[in-house]
Amino acid sequence: MAARDKLIVALDIENEKRCYEMVKILSPQVDIFKIGIAPFTDFGNSVLEELGKAGKKVFLDLKFHDIPNTVENAAFAAAKKKVFMMNFHCLGGTRMMAHALKGATEGASAVGGNVPLLLGVTILTSMDKEEMNTIGIKGTVEEQVAALAGSARQAGMDGVVASAGETKMIKKMLGGEFIVVTPGIRPEWASHGDQKRVITPRQAIKDGSDYIVVGRPIIQAADPLEAAKKILEEMEE
């Protein structure tokens, strides 16, 4: 895949008008946009429709985590919107993720669309070992990511969301076809913000990430399109 097929820009923008403006600005270079819980809660259906009209792909990043039946219904509804990919917390368990697969498959069939890529969320990139341990999850981040990725594969997920630092391990353990989507991407010229397990675009691609998610380094840049171009160039390297 070309670099632009691997770049996902996170539209973590709370102003609907500005969100659409950003899509227009970035459209010459960006084909996949991530819609997270804040913009989706505020104006979700509208932004999904606008992205569809613009011919863009949507990563619906709502991190579903609930009882299996509820998640199955949510996956059914999301798949009917013809999103490109969506995600589910692995901590919900293999049965929950298996129900998500069932719901997404049936939702896509109901509208004659493709089944979205389904991803399990392992350990959030804003967390490190110490913070993870405070909520009762023991061991190292790498140990937990490995276990959770394995559960996602068992449930039928297409891949996982994980730090690029764990990409090599996941690919070795579960195979090259198992997708790894990497958030927490920060070019060397960008601030880390609240991310703790970060990596550069160049290193993420080198280590085998199939898609990288970039938000603030692009959308908060003085020139977002130029920032996207710089990241794509770095990915190509």
C-alpha positions as CSV (number, residue, x, y, z in Angstrom):
1,M,0.0,0.0,0.0
2,A,1.0,3.6,-0.6
3,A,1.7,5.8,2.4
4,R,-1.6,7.7,2.0
5,D,-3.5,4.3,2.2
6,K,-1.9,3.8,5.6
7,L,-2.4,7.2,7.1
8,I,-5.5,7.9,9.3
9,V,-6.1,11.4,10.5
10,A,-7.9,11.7,13.8
11,L,-10.6,14.4,13.5
12,D,-10.6,15.2,17.2
13,I,-12.3,18.5,16.6
14,E,-15.3,19.6,18.7
15,N,-16.5,22.3,16.3
16,E,-18.6,20.8,13.5
17,K,-17.9,23.5,11.0
18,R,-14.1,23.3,11.7
19,C,-14.3,19.6,11.3
20,Y,-15.6,19.8,7.8
21,E,-13.1,22.6,6.9
22,M,-10.3,20.3,8.1
23,V,-11.6,17.5,5.8
24,K,-11.6,19.8,2.9
25,I,-8.1,21.1,3.7
26,L,-6.6,17.6,4.0
27,S,-8.6,15.9,1.2
28,P,-5.8,16.3,-1.4
29,Q,-3.5,14.1,0.8
30,V,-5.7,12.1,3.2
31,D,-8.3,9.4,2.4
32,I,-9.0,7.9,5.9
33,F,-10.3,9.9,8.8
34,K,-10.9,8.7,12.4
35,I,-14.1,9.8,14.2
36,G,-13.8,9.4,18.0
37,I,-16.2,9.6,20.8
38,A,-16.3,13.4,21.3
39,P,-17.2,14.5,17.7
40,F,-19.4,11.5,17.2
41,T,-21.4,12.3,20.4
42,D,-21.8,15.9,19.2
43,F,-22.4,15.6,15.5
44,G,-21.6,12.0,14.5
45,N,-24.2,11.2,11.9
46,S,-23.6,14.4,10.1
47,V,-19.9,14.0,9.8
48,L,-20.2,10.4,8.7
49,E,-22.5,11.5,5.9
50,E,-20.2,14.3,4.9
51,L,-17.2,12.0,4.8
52,G,-19.2,9.6,2.7
53,K,-20.1,12.3,0.2
54,A,-16.4,13.3,0.0
55,G,-15.5,9.7,-0.9
56,K,-13.5,9.3,2.3
57,K,-13.1,6.2,4.5
58,V,-14.1,6.3,8.2
59,F,-12.4,4.7,11.2
60,L,-15.2,4.7,13.7
61,D,-13.3,4.9,17.0
62,L,-15.9,4.4,19.7
63,K,-14.1,1.5,21.5
64,F,-17.3,-0.4,22.3
65,H,-17.2,-2.2,25.6
66,D,-20.4,-3.7,27.0
67,I,-22.3,-6.9,27.3
68,P,-22.2,-9.1,24.2
69,N,-25.7,-8.4,23.0
70,T,-25.4,-4.6,23.3
71,V,-22.1,-4.6,21.4
72,E,-23.6,-6.9,18.7
73,N,-26.4,-4.4,18.2
74,A,-23.9,-1.4,18.1
75,A,-21.7,-3.2,15.6
76,F,-24.8,-3.9,13.4
77,A,-25.8,-0.3,13.5
78,A,-22.2,0.9,12.7
79,A,-21.7,-1.5,9.8
80,K,-25.0,-0.2,8.2
81,K,-23.3,3.2,8.0
82,K,-20.6,1.6,5.8
83,V,-17.7,2.6,7.9
84,F,-14.2,1.3,6.9
85,M,-13.1,0.1,10.3
86,M,-14.3,0.1,13.9
87,N,-13.0,-1.0,17.3
88,F,-13.9,-2.9,20.5
89,H,-12.1,-3.1,23.8
90,C,-10.4,-6.5,24.1
91,L,-11.1,-6.4,27.8
92,G,-14.7,-7.0,27.0
93,G,-13.7,-10.6,26.3
94,T,-13.7,-13.0,23.4
95,R,-17.5,-13.6,23.6
96,M,-18.2,-9.9,23.3
97,M,-15.8,-9.6,20.3
98,A,-17.3,-12.6,18.6
99,H,-20.8,-11.0,19.0
100,A,-19.4,-7.8,17.5
101,L,-18.2,-9.8,14.4
102,K,-21.7,-11.3,14.1
103,G,-23.4,-7.9,14.3
104,A,-21.0,-6.2,11.9
105,T,-21.4,-9.0,9.4
106,E,-25.2,-8.9,9.5
107,G,-25.2,-5.0,9.4
108,A,-23.1,-5.0,6.3
109,S,-25.2,-7.6,4.6
110,A,-28.4,-5.5,5.4
111,V,-27.1,-2.6,3.3
112,G,-25.1,-4.6,0.7
113,G,-21.8,-3.2,2.0
114,N,-18.5,-4.7,3.0
115,V,-17.9,-5.9,6.5
116,P,-15.7,-3.2,8.2
117,L,-12.3,-4.1,9.5
118,L,-12.8,-5.1,13.1
119,L,-10.1,-4.2,15.6
120,G,-9.5,-5.1,19.2
121,V,-8.2,-2.3,21.5
122,T,-5.4,-3.6,23.6
123,I,-3.8,-1.2,26.1
124,L,-4.3,2.5,25.5
125,T,-1.2,4.3,24.4
126,S,-1.7,6.9,27.1
127,M,-1.0,4.2,29.7
128,D,2.3,2.9,31.0
129,K,3.0,0.0,33.3
130,E,2.5,1.9,36.5
131,E,-0.9,3.3,35.5
132,M,-2.0,0.0,34.1
133,N,-1.1,-1.7,37.4
134,T,-3.1,0.9,39.4
135,I,-6.3,-0.4,37.9
136,G,-5.5,-4.0,38.7
137,I,-4.0,-5.2,35.5
138,K,-0.7,-6.8,36.5
139,G,2.5,-7.6,34.6
140,T,4.1,-5.6,31.9
141,V,2.3,-3.7,29.1
142,E,3.9,-6.1,26.5
143,E,2.5,-9.1,28.4
144,Q,-1.0,-7.7,28.5
145,V,-0.9,-6.6,24.9
146,A,0.2,-10.1,23.8
147,A,-2.6,-11.7,25.7
148,L,-5.3,-9.3,24.5
149,A,-4.2,-9.5,20.9
150,G,-4.4,-13.3,21.1
151,S,-8.0,-13.0,22.4
152,A,-8.9,-10.7,19.6
153,R,-7.5,-13.1,17.0
154,Q,-9.4,-16.0,18.7
155,A,-12.7,-14.0,18.5
156,G,-12.3,-13.3,14.8
157,M,-11.1,-9.7,14.8
158,D,-9.1,-8.6,11.8
159,G,-6.4,-7.0,14.0
160,V,-5.8,-4.7,16.9
161,V,-5.0,-1.2,18.0
162,A,-1.7,-1.2,19.7
163,S,1.4,0.9,20.2
164,A,4.0,0.5,17.5
165,G,6.4,-0.7,20.2
166,E,4.4,-3.9,20.3
167,T,3.9,-4.3,16.5
168,K,6.8,-6.6,15.9
169,M,5.7,-8.9,18.8
170,I,2.1,-9.0,17.5
171,K,3.2,-9.8,14.0
172,K,5.6,-12.5,15.1
173,M,3.0,-14.1,17.3
174,L,-0.1,-13.8,15.1
175,G,1.2,-13.5,11.6
176,G,1.8,-10.7,9.1
177,E,-1.8,-10.6,7.9
178,F,-3.1,-9.7,11.4
179,I,-3.6,-5.9,11.2
180,V,-1.9,-3.5,13.6
181,V,-3.3,0.0,13.7
182,T,-1.0,2.3,15.6
183,P,-2.0,5.5,17.5
184,G,0.4,7.6,19.6
185,I,2.3,8.6,16.5
186,R,4.4,11.7,17.0
187,P,6.9,13.0,14.4
188,E,10.2,14.2,15.9
189,W,9.1,17.8,15.4
190,A,5.8,17.4,17.4
191,S,5.0,17.5,21.1
192,H,4.1,14.2,22.8
193,G,1.1,15.7,24.6
194,D,-0.6,13.1,26.9
195,Q,0.8,10.1,25.0
196,K,3.4,8.0,26.8
197,R,4.2,5.1,24.4
198,V,4.9,7.1,21.3
199,I,6.9,6.4,18.1
200,T,7.7,8.3,14.9
201,P,5.8,7.6,11.6
202,R,9.0,6.3,10.0
203,Q,9.7,3.8,12.8
204,A,6.1,2.7,13.0
205,I,6.0,1.7,9.3
206,K,9.5,0.2,9.5
207,D,8.3,-2.0,12.4
208,G,5.3,-3.3,10.5
209,S,2.3,-1.1,11.4
210,D,-0.4,-1.4,8.8
211,Y,-2.0,1.9,9.6
212,I,-0.9,4.8,11.7
213,V,-3.2,7.3,13.4
214,V,-2.1,11.0,13.6
215,G,-4.2,13.7,15.2
216,R,-2.8,16.8,16.9
217,P,0.5,17.0,14.9
218,I,-1.7,17.5,11.8
219,I,-4.9,19.2,12.9
220,Q,-3.3,21.6,15.3
221,A,-0.5,22.5,12.9
222,A,-0.3,26.0,11.4
223,D,-0.5,24.4,8.0
224,P,-2.3,21.0,8.4
225,L,-1.9,20.0,4.7
226,E,1.9,20.6,4.9
227,A,2.1,18.7,8.1
228,A,0.3,15.7,6.5
229,K,2.7,15.9,3.5
230,K,5.7,15.8,5.8
231,I,4.3,12.8,7.6
232,L,3.6,11.0,4.3
233,E,7.1,11.7,3.1
234,E,8.5,10.3,6.4
235,M,6.4,7.2,6.0
236,E,7.7,6.7,2.4
237,E,11.2,6.8,3.7
